[in-house]
Amino acid sequence: MSLRVREIKGNKYLYFTYYENGEKKEVYCGLASDVKSKKKALETELEYLKKQKNVLSEKIQEVELKLSKIS
């Protein structure tokens, strides 16, 4: 996951890039120089991180349950 600036025809654009199920995804956030674009990029990153946190929490619970059944 990363924030990425791409230059297209002399203009710089901001993207939030991440991988999902092995596939690269990009979210367009706007002109790199625009504060609103930076805010959108950070909000998108935060949303992504929260989703990943939930996925990890569920996996941790699964492993802990499996471990408790072994003990």
N, CA, C, O and CB atoms as a CASP TS submission, in Angstrom:
PFRMAT TS
TARGET T0000
AUTHOR 0000-0000-0000
METHOD Language model
MODEL 1
PARENT N/A
ATOM      1  N   MET     1       0.850  -1.157   0.000  1.00  0.00           N
ATOM      2  CA  MET     1       0.000   0.000   0.000  1.00  0.00           C
ATOM      3  C   MET     1       0.898   1.223   0.000  1.00  0.00           C
ATOM      4  O   MET     1       1.932   1.256   0.668  1.00  0.00           O
ATOM      5  CB  MET     1      -0.969  -0.004   1.211  1.00  0.00           C
ATOM      6  N   SER     2       0.487   2.223  -0.759  1.00  0.00           N
ATOM      7  CA  SER     2       1.275   3.450  -0.800  1.00  0.00           C
ATOM      8  C   SER     2       0.486   4.585  -1.429  1.00  0.00           C
ATOM      9  O   SER     2      -0.496   4.373  -2.141  1.00  0.00           O
ATOM     10  CB  SER     2       2.572   3.225  -1.570  1.00  0.00           C
ATOM     11  N   LEU     3       0.942   5.786  -1.144  1.00  0.00           N
ATOM     12  CA  LEU     3       0.435   6.954  -1.836  1.00  0.00           C
ATOM     13  C   LEU     3       1.405   7.197  -2.986  1.00  0.00           C
ATOM     14  O   LEU     3       2.622   7.177  -2.805  1.00  0.00           O
ATOM     15  CB  LEU     3       0.309   8.215  -0.875  1.00  0.00           C
ATOM     16  N   ARG     4       0.855   7.425  -4.152  1.00  0.00           N
ATOM     17  CA  ARG     4       1.684   7.503  -5.343  1.00  0.00           C
ATOM     18  C   ARG     4       1.305   8.725  -6.175  1.00  0.00           C
ATOM     19  O   ARG     4       0.125   9.043  -6.326  1.00  0.00           O
ATOM     20  CB  ARG     4       1.550   6.223  -6.178  1.00  0.00           C
ATOM     21  N   VAL     5       2.315   9.404  -6.711  1.00  0.00           N
ATOM     22  CA  VAL     5       2.078  10.525  -7.602  1.00  0.00           C
ATOM     23  C   VAL     5       2.429  10.072  -9.020  1.00  0.00           C
ATOM     24  O   VAL     5       3.511   9.541  -9.270  1.00  0.00           O
ATOM     25  CB  VAL     5       2.916  11.785  -7.175  1.00  0.00           C
ATOM     26  N   ARG     6       1.493  10.294  -9.937  1.00  0.00           N
ATOM     27  CA  ARG     6       1.727   9.957 -11.333  1.00  0.00           C
ATOM     28  C   ARG     6       1.650  11.240 -12.150  1.00  0.00           C
ATOM     29  O   ARG     6       0.757  12.065 -11.957  1.00  0.00           O
ATOM     30  CB  ARG     6       0.697   8.898 -11.844  1.00  0.00           C
ATOM     31  N   GLU     7       2.600  11.392 -13.063  1.00  0.00           N
ATOM     32  CA  GLU     7       2.586  12.561 -13.937  1.00  0.00           C
ATOM     33  C   GLU     7       1.988  12.156 -15.281  1.00  0.00           C
ATOM     34  O   GLU     7       2.463  11.229 -15.936  1.00  0.00           O
ATOM     35  CB  GLU     7       4.022  13.150 -14.118  1.00  0.00           C
ATOM     36  N   ILE     8       0.943  12.866 -15.673  1.00  0.00           N
ATOM     37  CA  ILE     8       0.265  12.598 -16.930  1.00  0.00           C
ATOM     38  C   ILE     8       0.100  13.930 -17.663  1.00  0.00           C
ATOM     39  O   ILE     8      -0.554  14.849 -17.170  1.00  0.00           O
ATOM     40  CB  ILE     8      -1.121  11.895 -16.695  1.00  0.00           C
ATOM     41  N   LYS     9       0.698  14.014 -18.830  1.00  0.00           N
ATOM     42  CA  LYS     9       0.636  15.231 -19.655  1.00  0.00           C
ATOM     43  C   LYS     9       0.999  16.483 -18.862  1.00  0.00           C
ATOM     44  O   LYS     9       0.352  17.523 -18.987  1.00  0.00           O
ATOM     45  CB  LYS     9      -0.760  15.390 -20.250  1.00  0.00           C
ATOM     46  N   GLY    10       2.042  16.365 -18.048  1.00  0.00           N
ATOM     47  CA  GLY    10       2.543  17.511 -17.296  1.00  0.00           C
ATOM     48  C   GLY    10       1.831  17.800 -15.986  1.00  0.00           C
ATOM     49  O   GLY    10       2.272  18.655 -15.218  1.00  0.00           O
ATOM     50  N   ASN    11       0.745  17.103 -15.722  1.00  0.00           N
ATOM     51  CA  ASN    11       0.019  17.287 -14.459  1.00  0.00           C
ATOM     52  C   ASN    11       0.321  16.125 -13.518  1.00  0.00           C
ATOM     53  O   ASN    11       0.466  14.982 -13.952  1.00  0.00           O
ATOM     54  CB  ASN    11      -1.512  17.400 -14.710  1.00  0.00           C
ATOM     55  N   LYS    12       0.412  16.430 -12.225  1.00  0.00           N
ATOM     56  CA  LYS    12       0.697  15.389 -11.228  1.00  0.00           C
ATOM     57  C   LYS    12      -0.590  15.050 -10.481  1.00  0.00           C
ATOM     58  O   LYS    12      -1.302  15.926  -9.991  1.00  0.00           O
ATOM     59  CB  LYS    12       1.810  15.853 -10.228  1.00  0.00           C
ATOM     60  N   TYR    13      -0.863  13.737 -10.414  1.00  0.00           N
ATOM     61  CA  TYR    13      -2.082  13.237  -9.777  1.00  0.00           C
ATOM     62  C   TYR    13      -1.720  12.280  -8.651  1.00  0.00           C
ATOM     63  O   TYR    13      -0.725  11.559  -8.723  1.00  0.00           O
ATOM     64  CB  TYR    13      -2.997  12.537 -10.809  1.00  0.00           C
ATOM     65  N   LEU    14      -2.538  12.289  -7.620  1.00  0.00           N
ATOM     66  CA  LEU    14      -2.299  11.475  -6.436  1.00  0.00           C
ATOM     67  C   LEU    14      -3.217  10.258  -6.441  1.00  0.00           C
ATOM     68  O   LEU    14      -4.416  10.365  -6.701  1.00  0.00           O
ATOM     69  CB  LEU    14      -2.508  12.303  -5.156  1.00  0.00           C
ATOM     70  N   TYR    15      -2.630   9.099  -6.148  1.00  0.00           N
ATOM     71  CA  TYR    15      -3.363   7.833  -6.092  1.00  0.00           C
ATOM     72  C   TYR    15      -3.018   7.099  -4.801  1.00  0.00           C
ATOM     73  O   TYR    15      -1.894   7.185  -4.306  1.00  0.00           O
ATOM     74  CB  TYR    15      -3.038   6.948  -7.326  1.00  0.00           C
ATOM     75  N   PHE    16      -3.989   6.384  -4.268  1.00  0.00           N
ATOM     76  CA  PHE    16      -3.723   5.440  -3.181  1.00  0.00           C
ATOM     77  C   PHE    16      -3.702   4.066  -3.835  1.00  0.00           C
ATOM     78  O   PHE    16      -4.682   3.654  -4.456  1.00  0.00           O
ATOM     79  CB  PHE    16      -4.814   5.533  -2.008  1.00  0.00           C
ATOM     80  N   THR    17      -2.587   3.358  -3.696  1.00  0.00           N
ATOM     81  CA  THR    17      -2.387   2.065  -4.349  1.00  0.00           C
ATOM     82  C   THR    17      -2.281   0.966  -3.296  1.00  0.00           C
ATOM     83  O   THR    17      -1.600   1.130  -2.284  1.00  0.00           O
ATOM     84  CB  THR    17      -1.119   2.088  -5.242  1.00  0.00           C
ATOM     85  N   TYR    18      -2.958  -0.152  -3.542  1.00  0.00           N
ATOM     86  CA  TYR    18      -2.896  -1.284  -2.625  1.00  0.00           C
ATOM     87  C   TYR    18      -3.176  -2.576  -3.400  1.00  0.00           C
ATOM     88  O   TYR    18      -3.573  -2.538  -4.565  1.00  0.00           O
ATOM     89  CB  TYR    18      -3.910  -1.108  -1.454  1.00  0.00           C
ATOM     90  N   TYR    19      -2.966  -3.706  -2.744  1.00  0.00           N
ATOM     91  CA  TYR    19      -3.239  -5.003  -3.359  1.00  0.00           C
ATOM     92  C   TYR    19      -4.366  -5.688  -2.619  1.00  0.00           C
ATOM     93  O   TYR    19      -4.442  -5.644  -1.391  1.00  0.00           O
ATOM     94  CB  TYR    19      -1.979  -5.891  -3.366  1.00  0.00           C
ATOM     95  N   GLU    20      -5.245  -6.325  -3.383  1.00  0.00           N
ATOM     96  CA  GLU    20      -6.360  -7.071  -2.813  1.00  0.00           C
ATOM     97  C   GLU    20      -6.481  -8.375  -3.592  1.00  0.00           C
ATOM     98  O   GLU    20      -6.668  -8.371  -4.808  1.00  0.00           O
ATOM     99  CB  GLU    20      -7.700  -6.244  -2.863  1.00  0.00           C
ATOM    100  N   ASN    21      -6.371  -9.486  -2.876  1.00  0.00           N
ATOM    101  CA  ASN    21      -6.411 -10.803  -3.512  1.00  0.00           C
ATOM    102  C   ASN    21      -5.382 -10.913  -4.628  1.00  0.00           C
ATOM    103  O   ASN    21      -5.656 -11.494  -5.677  1.00  0.00           O
ATOM    104  CB  ASN    21      -7.806 -11.084  -4.062  1.00  0.00           C
ATOM    105  N   GLY    22      -4.197 -10.353  -4.399  1.00  0.00           N
ATOM    106  CA  GLY    22      -3.114 -10.417  -5.364  1.00  0.00           C
ATOM    107  C   GLY    22      -3.259  -9.475  -6.546  1.00  0.00           C
ATOM    108  O   GLY    22      -2.426  -9.484  -7.452  1.00  0.00           O
ATOM    109  N   GLU    23      -4.300  -8.670  -6.547  1.00  0.00           N
ATOM    110  CA  GLU    23      -4.553  -7.757  -7.659  1.00  0.00           C
ATOM    111  C   GLU    23      -4.291  -6.315  -7.225  1.00  0.00           C
ATOM    112  O   GLU    23      -4.727  -5.886  -6.157  1.00  0.00           O
ATOM    113  CB  GLU    23      -6.002  -7.911  -8.173  1.00  0.00           C
ATOM    114  N   LYS    24      -3.572  -5.579  -8.070  1.00  0.00           N
ATOM    115  CA  LYS    24      -3.263  -4.182  -7.766  1.00  0.00           C
ATOM    116  C   LYS    24      -4.500  -3.323  -7.976  1.00  0.00           C
ATOM    117  O   LYS    24      -5.175  -3.416  -9.001  1.00  0.00           O
ATOM    118  CB  LYS    24      -2.096  -3.671  -8.640  1.00  0.00           C
ATOM    119  N   LYS    25      -4.784  -2.481  -6.980  1.00  0.00           N
ATOM    120  CA  LYS    25      -5.918  -1.563  -7.041  1.00  0.00           C
ATOM    121  C   LYS    25      -5.394  -0.148  -6.850  1.00  0.00           C
ATOM    122  O   LYS    25      -4.447   0.071  -6.095  1.00  0.00           O
ATOM    123  CB  LYS    25      -6.998  -1.915  -5.964  1.00  0.00           C
ATOM    124  N   GLU    26      -6.006   0.807  -7.531  1.00  0.00           N
ATOM    125  CA  GLU    26      -5.644   2.205  -7.357  1.00  0.00           C
ATOM    126  C   GLU    26      -6.903   3.036  -7.185  1.00  0.00           C
ATOM    127  O   GLU    26      -7.898   2.852  -7.887  1.00  0.00           O
ATOM    128  CB  GLU    26      -4.814   2.713  -8.554  1.00  0.00           C
ATOM    129  N   VAL    27      -6.833   3.957  -6.230  1.00  0.00           N
ATOM    130  CA  VAL    27      -7.934   4.890  -6.013  1.00  0.00           C
ATOM    131  C   VAL    27      -7.426   6.279  -6.389  1.00  0.00           C
ATOM    132  O   VAL    27      -6.464   6.777  -5.804  1.00  0.00           O
ATOM    133  CB  VAL    27      -8.454   4.845  -4.520  1.00  0.00           C
ATOM    134  N   TYR    28      -8.075   6.894  -7.365  1.00  0.00           N
ATOM    135  CA  TYR    28      -7.713   8.240  -7.790  1.00  0.00           C
ATOM    136  C   TYR    28      -8.174   9.233  -6.725  1.00  0.00           C
ATOM    137  O   TYR    28      -9.320   9.194  -6.276  1.00  0.00           O
ATOM    138  CB  TYR    28      -8.339   8.579  -9.179  1.00  0.00           C
ATOM    139  N   CYS    29      -7.260  10.124  -6.328  1.00  0.00           N
ATOM    140  CA  CYS    29      -7.587  11.089  -5.280  1.00  0.00           C
ATOM    141  C   CYS    29      -7.631  12.532  -5.772  1.00  0.00           C
ATOM    142  O   CYS    29      -8.209  13.387  -5.102  1.00  0.00           O
ATOM    143  CB  CYS    29      -6.591  10.977  -4.168  1.00  0.00           C
ATOM    144  N   GLY    30      -7.040  12.818  -6.915  1.00  0.00           N
ATOM    145  CA  GLY    30      -7.083  14.167  -7.473  1.00  0.00           C
ATOM    146  C   GLY    30      -5.704  14.722  -7.746  1.00  0.00           C
ATOM    147  O   GLY    30      -4.710  13.997  -7.710  1.00  0.00           O
ATOM    148  N   LEU    31      -5.649  16.022  -8.023  1.00  0.00           N
ATOM    149  CA  LEU    31      -4.374  16.686  -8.284  1.00  0.00           C
ATOM    150  C   LEU    31      -3.476  16.595  -7.053  1.00  0.00           C
ATOM    151  O   LEU    31      -3.928  16.821  -5.931  1.00  0.00           O
ATOM    152  CB  LEU    31      -4.598  18.163  -8.683  1.00  0.00           C
ATOM    153  N   ALA    32      -2.223  16.268  -7.265  1.00  0.00           N
ATOM    154  CA  ALA    32      -1.283  16.092  -6.156  1.00  0.00           C
ATOM    155  C   ALA    32      -1.086  17.369  -5.353  1.00  0.00           C
ATOM    156  O   ALA    32      -0.776  17.309  -4.163  1.00  0.00           O
ATOM    157  CB  ALA    32       0.050  15.614  -6.680  1.00  0.00           C
ATOM    158  N   SER    33      -1.260  18.519  -5.986  1.00  0.00           N
ATOM    159  CA  SER    33      -1.041  19.800  -5.304  1.00  0.00           C
ATOM    160  C   SER    33      -2.256  20.264  -4.494  1.00  0.00           C
ATOM    161  O   SER    33      -2.172  21.243  -3.752  1.00  0.00           O
ATOM    162  CB  SER    33      -0.679  20.863  -6.321  1.00  0.00           C
ATOM    163  N   ASP    34      -3.370  19.571  -4.633  1.00  0.00           N
ATOM    164  CA  ASP    34      -4.616  19.978  -3.972  1.00  0.00           C
ATOM    165  C   ASP    34      -4.722  19.360  -2.580  1.00  0.00           C
ATOM    166  O   ASP    34      -4.578  18.147  -2.424  1.00  0.00           O
ATOM    167  CB  ASP    34      -5.835  19.574  -4.823  1.00  0.00           C
ATOM    168  N   VAL    35      -4.971  20.186  -1.579  1.00  0.00           N
ATOM    169  CA  VAL    35      -5.103  19.716  -0.197  1.00  0.00           C
ATOM    170  C   VAL    35      -6.256  18.713  -0.073  1.00  0.00           C
ATOM    171  O   VAL    35      -6.159  17.758   0.697  1.00  0.00           O
ATOM    172  CB  VAL    35      -5.328  20.910   0.759  1.00  0.00           C
ATOM    173  N   LYS    36      -7.338  18.919  -0.818  1.00  0.00           N
ATOM    174  CA  LYS    36      -8.476  17.999  -0.768  1.00  0.00           C
ATOM    175  C   LYS    36      -8.082  16.612  -1.258  1.00  0.00           C
ATOM    176  O   LYS    36      -8.588  15.609  -0.755  1.00  0.00           O
ATOM    177  CB  LYS    36      -9.637  18.540  -1.606  1.00  0.00           C
ATOM    178  N   SER    37      -7.183  16.550  -2.234  1.00  0.00           N
ATOM    179  CA  SER    37      -6.702  15.271  -2.748  1.00  0.00           C
ATOM    180  C   SER    37      -5.892  14.535  -1.687  1.00  0.00           C
ATOM    181  O   SER    37      -6.034  13.325  -1.509  1.00  0.00           O
ATOM    182  CB  SER    37      -5.855  15.484  -4.010  1.00  0.00           C
ATOM    183  N   LYS    38      -5.052  15.272  -0.993  1.00  0.00           N
ATOM    184  CA  LYS    38      -4.237  14.672   0.067  1.00  0.00           C
ATOM    185  C   LYS    38      -5.126  14.154   1.190  1.00  0.00           C
ATOM    186  O   LYS    38      -4.881  13.083   1.745  1.00  0.00           O
ATOM    187  CB  LYS    38      -3.222  15.695   0.619  1.00  0.00           C
ATOM    188  N   LYS    39      -6.159  14.922   1.517  1.00  0.00           N
ATOM    189  CA  LYS    39      -7.099  14.490   2.552  1.00  0.00           C
ATOM    190  C   LYS    39      -7.823  13.218   2.114  1.00  0.00           C
ATOM    191  O   LYS    39      -7.960  12.278   2.897  1.00  0.00           O
ATOM    192  CB  LYS    39      -8.119  15.608   2.862  1.00  0.00           C
ATOM    193  N   LYS    40      -8.284  13.190   0.864  1.00  0.00           N
ATOM    194  CA  LYS    40      -8.969  12.002   0.352  1.00  0.00           C
ATOM    195  C   LYS    40      -8.041  10.790   0.376  1.00  0.00           C
ATOM    196  O   LYS    40      -8.468   9.690   0.730  1.00  0.00           O
ATOM    197  CB  LYS    40      -9.482  12.249  -1.078  1.00  0.00           C
ATOM    198  N   ALA    41      -6.778  10.981   0.004  1.00  0.00           N
ATOM    199  CA  ALA    41      -5.811   9.887   0.007  1.00  0.00           C
ATOM    200  C   ALA    41      -5.622   9.336   1.419  1.00  0.00           C
ATOM    201  O   ALA    41      -5.594   8.122   1.617  1.00  0.00           O
ATOM    202  CB  ALA    41      -4.465  10.358  -0.564  1.00  0.00           C
ATOM    203  N   LEU    42      -5.493  10.227   2.392  1.00  0.00           N
ATOM    204  CA  LEU    42      -5.310   9.789   3.780  1.00  0.00           C
ATOM    205  C   LEU    42      -6.563   9.113   4.328  1.00  0.00           C
ATOM    206  O   LEU    42      -6.463   8.135   5.069  1.00  0.00           O
ATOM    207  CB  LEU    42      -4.935  10.977   4.664  1.00  0.00           C
ATOM    208  N   GLU    43      -7.730   9.619   3.975  1.00  0.00           N
ATOM    209  CA  GLU    43      -8.980   8.977   4.412  1.00  0.00           C
ATOM    210  C   GLU    43      -9.115   7.583   3.791  1.00  0.00           C
ATOM    211  O   GLU    43      -9.571   6.646   4.447  1.00  0.00           O
ATOM    212  CB  GLU    43     -10.203   9.854   4.031  1.00  0.00           C
ATOM    213  N   THR    44      -8.722   7.457   2.541  1.00  0.00           N
ATOM    214  CA  THR    44      -8.772   6.159   1.867  1.00  0.00           C
ATOM    215  C   THR    44      -7.790   5.180   2.512  1.00  0.00           C
ATOM    216  O   THR    44      -8.110   4.007   2.704  1.00  0.00           O
ATOM    217  CB  THR    44      -8.458   6.319   0.364  1.00  0.00           C
ATOM    218  N   GLU    45      -6.596   5.669   2.843  1.00  0.00           N
ATOM    219  CA  GLU    45      -5.605   4.825   3.511  1.00  0.00           C
ATOM    220  C   GLU    45      -6.113   4.380   4.879  1.00  0.00           C
ATOM    221  O   GLU    45      -5.954   3.217   5.251  1.00  0.00           O
ATOM    222  CB  GLU    45      -4.268   5.575   3.657  1.00  0.00           C
ATOM    223  N   LEU    46      -6.719   5.291   5.626  1.00  0.00           N
ATOM    224  CA  LEU    46      -7.247   4.958   6.945  1.00  0.00           C
ATOM    225  C   LEU    46      -8.337   3.893   6.843  1.00  0.00           C
ATOM    226  O   LEU    46      -8.361   2.947   7.630  1.00  0.00           O
ATOM    227  CB  LEU    46      -7.797   6.214   7.634  1.00  0.00           C
ATOM    228  N   GLU    47      -9.225   4.046   5.886  1.00  0.00           N
ATOM    229  CA  GLU    47     -10.292   3.065   5.664  1.00  0.00           C
ATOM    230  C   GLU    47      -9.697   1.694   5.344  1.00  0.00           C
ATOM    231  O   GLU    47     -10.155   0.677   5.865  1.00  0.00           O
ATOM    232  CB  GLU    47     -11.226   3.525   4.518  1.00  0.00           C
ATOM    233  N   TYR    48      -8.686   1.670   4.494  1.00  0.00           N
ATOM    234  CA  TYR    48      -8.008   0.425   4.131  1.00  0.00           C
ATOM    235  C   TYR    48      -7.367  -0.218   5.365  1.00  0.00           C
ATOM    236  O   TYR    48      -7.508  -1.421   5.585  1.00  0.00           O
ATOM    237  CB  TYR    48      -6.938   0.689   3.047  1.00  0.00           C
ATOM    238  N   LEU    49      -6.670   0.579   6.161  1.00  0.00           N
ATOM    239  CA  LEU    49      -6.000   0.050   7.359  1.00  0.00           C
ATOM    240  C   LEU    49      -6.993  -0.499   8.372  1.00  0.00           C
ATOM    241  O   LEU    49      -6.734  -1.528   8.996  1.00  0.00           O
ATOM    242  CB  LEU    49      -5.153   1.137   8.012  1.00  0.00           C
ATOM    243  N   LYS    50      -8.122   0.173   8.541  1.00  0.00           N
ATOM    244  CA  LYS    50      -9.145  -0.316   9.470  1.00  0.00           C
ATOM    245  C   LYS    50      -9.708  -1.656   8.992  1.00  0.00           C
ATOM    246  O   LYS    50      -9.954  -2.553   9.798  1.00  0.00           O
ATOM    247  CB  LYS    50     -10.282   0.721   9.619  1.00  0.00           C
ATOM    248  N   LYS    51      -9.908  -1.786   7.691  1.00  0.00           N
ATOM    249  CA  LYS    51     -10.391  -3.045   7.138  1.00  0.00           C
ATOM    250  C   LYS    51      -9.369  -4.156   7.397  1.00  0.00           C
ATOM    251  O   LYS    51      -9.735  -5.265   7.787  1.00  0.00           O
ATOM    252  CB  LYS    51     -10.670  -2.904   5.621  1.00  0.00           C
ATOM    253  N   GLN    52      -8.094  -3.852   7.178  1.00  0.00           N
ATOM    254  CA  GLN    52      -7.039  -4.838   7.416  1.00  0.00           C
ATOM    255  C   GLN    52      -6.961  -5.210   8.893  1.00  0.00           C
ATOM    256  O   GLN    52      -6.705  -6.365   9.233  1.00  0.00           O
ATOM    257  CB  GLN    52      -5.684  -4.299   6.937  1.00  0.00           C
ATOM    258  N   LYS    53      -7.180  -4.240   9.763  1.00  0.00           N
ATOM    259  CA  LYS    53      -7.171  -4.491  11.207  1.00  0.00           C
ATOM    260  C   LYS    53      -8.271  -5.490  11.571  1.00  0.00           C
ATOM    261  O   LYS    53      -8.051  -6.409  12.360  1.00  0.00           O
ATOM    262  CB  LYS    53      -7.359  -3.166  11.998  1.00  0.00           C
ATOM    263  N   ASN    54      -9.455  -5.301  10.987  1.00  0.00           N
ATOM    264  CA  ASN    54     -10.572  -6.228  11.249  1.00  0.00           C
ATOM    265  C   ASN    54     -10.264  -7.627  10.740  1.00  0.00           C
ATOM    266  O   ASN    54     -10.556  -8.613  11.417  1.00  0.00           O
ATOM    267  CB  ASN    54     -11.861  -5.713  10.596  1.00  0.00           C
ATOM    268  N   VAL    55      -9.682  -7.720   9.564  1.00  0.00           N
ATOM    269  CA  VAL    55      -9.321  -9.025   8.997  1.00  0.00           C
ATOM    270  C   VAL    55      -8.309  -9.720   9.904  1.00  0.00           C
ATOM    271  O   VAL    55      -8.440 -10.910  10.191  1.00  0.00           O
ATOM    272  CB  VAL    55      -8.744  -8.864   7.560  1.00  0.00           C
ATOM    273  N   LEU    56      -7.308  -8.980  10.351  1.00  0.00           N
ATOM    274  CA  LEU    56      -6.286  -9.566  11.234  1.00  0.00           C
ATOM    275  C   LEU    56      -6.888  -9.992  12.576  1.00  0.00           C
ATOM    276  O   LEU    56      -6.531 -11.046  13.104  1.00  0.00           O
ATOM    277  CB  LEU    56      -5.141  -8.559  11.469  1.00  0.00           C
ATOM    278  N   SER    57      -7.784  -9.195  13.123  1.00  0.00           N
ATOM    279  CA  SER    57      -8.423  -9.548  14.397  1.00  0.00           C
ATOM    280  C   SER    57      -9.200 -10.857  14.272  1.00  0.00           C
ATOM    281  O   SER    57      -9.153 -11.701  15.166  1.00  0.00           O
ATOM    282  CB  SER    57      -9.364  -8.416  14.860  1.00  0.00           C
ATOM    283  N   GLU    58      -9.915 -11.020  13.158  1.00  0.00           N
ATOM    284  CA  GLU    58     -10.665 -12.265  12.929  1.00  0.00           C
ATOM    285  C   GLU    58      -9.728 -13.455  12.805  1.00  0.00           C
ATOM    286  O   GLU    58     -10.020 -14.523  13.342  1.00  0.00           O
ATOM    287  CB  GLU    58     -11.530 -12.150  11.666  1.00  0.00           C
ATOM    288  N   LYS    59      -8.617 -13.295  12.114  1.00  0.00           N
ATOM    289  CA  LYS    59      -7.658 -14.384  11.957  1.00  0.00           C
ATOM    290  C   LYS    59      -7.012 -14.737  13.288  1.00  0.00           C
ATOM    291  O   LYS    59      -6.784 -15.911  13.582  1.00  0.00           O
ATOM    292  CB  LYS    59      -6.585 -14.009  10.936  1.00  0.00           C
ATOM    293  N   ILE    60      -6.718 -13.721  14.090  1.00  0.00           N
ATOM    294  CA  ILE    60      -6.137 -13.967  15.422  1.00  0.00           C
ATOM    295  C   ILE    60      -7.109 -14.780  16.265  1.00  0.00           C
ATOM    296  O   ILE    60      -6.698 -15.723  16.943  1.00  0.00           O
ATOM    297  CB  ILE    60      -5.793 -12.627  16.137  1.00  0.00           C
ATOM    298  N   GLN    61      -8.385 -14.431  16.232  1.00  0.00           N
ATOM    299  CA  GLN    61      -9.389 -15.174  16.987  1.00  0.00           C
ATOM    300  C   GLN    61      -9.482 -16.625  16.512  1.00  0.00           C
ATOM    301  O   GLN    61      -9.611 -17.535  17.331  1.00  0.00           O
ATOM    302  CB  GLN    61     -10.752 -14.493  16.865  1.00  0.00           C
ATOM    303  N   GLU    62      -9.420 -16.846  15.208  1.00  0.00           N
ATOM    304  CA  GLU    62      -9.464 -18.207  14.663  1.00  0.00           C
ATOM    305  C   GLU    62      -8.293 -19.033  15.174  1.00  0.00           C
ATOM    306  O   GLU    62      -8.474 -20.172  15.603  1.00  0.00           O
ATOM    307  CB  GLU    62      -9.455 -18.175  13.127  1.00  0.00           C
ATOM    308  N   VAL    63      -7.099 -18.463  15.130  1.00  0.00           N
ATOM    309  CA  VAL    63      -5.907 -19.195  15.571  1.00  0.00           C
ATOM    310  C   VAL    63      -5.970 -19.449  17.065  1.00  0.00           C
ATOM    311  O   VAL    63      -5.625 -20.541  17.515  1.00  0.00           O
ATOM    312  CB  VAL    63      -4.624 -18.418  15.216  1.00  0.00           C
ATOM    313  N   GLU    64      -6.402 -18.468  17.846  1.00  0.00           N
ATOM    314  CA  GLU    64      -6.518 -18.667  19.296  1.00  0.00           C
ATOM    315  C   GLU    64      -7.526 -19.768  19.612  1.00  0.00           C
ATOM    316  O   GLU    64      -7.305 -20.565  20.523  1.00  0.00           O
ATOM    317  CB  GLU    64      -6.931 -17.355  19.991  1.00  0.00           C
ATOM    318  N   LEU    65      -8.621 -19.819  18.876  1.00  0.00           N
ATOM    319  CA  LEU    65      -9.619 -20.879  19.085  1.00  0.00           C
ATOM    320  C   LEU    65      -9.016 -22.246  18.772  1.00  0.00           C
ATOM    321  O   LEU    65      -9.203 -23.198  19.529  1.00  0.00           O
ATOM    322  CB  LEU    65     -10.872 -20.633  18.206  1.00  0.00           C
ATOM    323  N   LYS    66      -8.303 -22.340  17.669  1.00  0.00           N
ATOM    324  CA  LYS    66      -7.656 -23.607  17.300  1.00  0.00           C
ATOM    325  C   LYS    66      -6.666 -24.039  18.362  1.00  0.00           C
ATOM    326  O   LYS    66      -6.602 -25.214  18.721  1.00  0.00           O
ATOM    327  CB  LYS    66      -6.947 -23.479  15.950  1.00  0.00           C
ATOM    328  N   LEU    67      -5.883 -23.072  18.871  1.00  0.00           N
ATOM    329  CA  LEU    67      -4.910 -23.378  19.922  1.00  0.00           C
ATOM    330  C   LEU    67      -5.586 -23.856  21.200  1.00  0.00           C
ATOM    331  O   LEU    67      -5.090 -24.765  21.866  1.00  0.00           O
ATOM    332  CB  LEU    67      -4.058 -22.154  20.221  1.00  0.00           C
ATOM    333  N   SER    68      -6.714 -23.248  21.541  1.00  0.00           N
ATOM    334  CA  SER    68      -7.398 -23.637  22.771  1.00  0.00           C
ATOM    335  C   SER    68      -7.974 -25.052  22.672  1.00  0.00           C
ATOM    336  O   SER    68      -8.118 -25.736  23.685  1.00  0.00           O
ATOM    337  CB  SER    68      -8.511 -22.640  23.090  1.00  0.00           C
ATOM    338  N   LYS    69      -8.298 -25.484  21.465  1.00  0.00           N
ATOM    339  CA  LYS    69      -8.823 -26.835  21.269  1.00  0.00           C
ATOM    340  C   LYS    69      -7.711 -27.879  21.346  1.00  0.00           C
ATOM    341  O   LYS    69      -7.971 -29.042  21.655  1.00  0.00           O
ATOM    342  CB  LYS    69      -9.543 -26.933  19.921  1.00  0.00           C
ATOM    343  N   ILE    70      -6.494 -27.476  21.070  1.00  0.00           N
ATOM    344  CA  ILE    70      -5.350 -28.390  21.129  1.00  0.00           C
ATOM    345  C   ILE    70      -4.908 -28.589  22.568  1.00  0.00           C
ATOM    346  O   ILE    70      -4.510 -29.692  22.943  1.00  0.00           O
ATOM    347  CB  ILE    70      -4.180 -27.857  20.283  1.00  0.00           C
ATOM    348  N   SER    71      -4.968 -27.557  23.371  1.00  0.00           N
ATOM    349  CA  SER    71      -4.454 -27.619  24.754  1.00  0.00           C
ATOM    350  C   SER    71      -5.269 -28.531  25.632  1.00  0.00           C
ATOM    351  O   SER    71      -4.962 -28.686  26.814  1.00  0.00           O
ATOM    352  CB  SER    71      -4.424 -26.242  25.369  1.00  0.00           C
TER
END
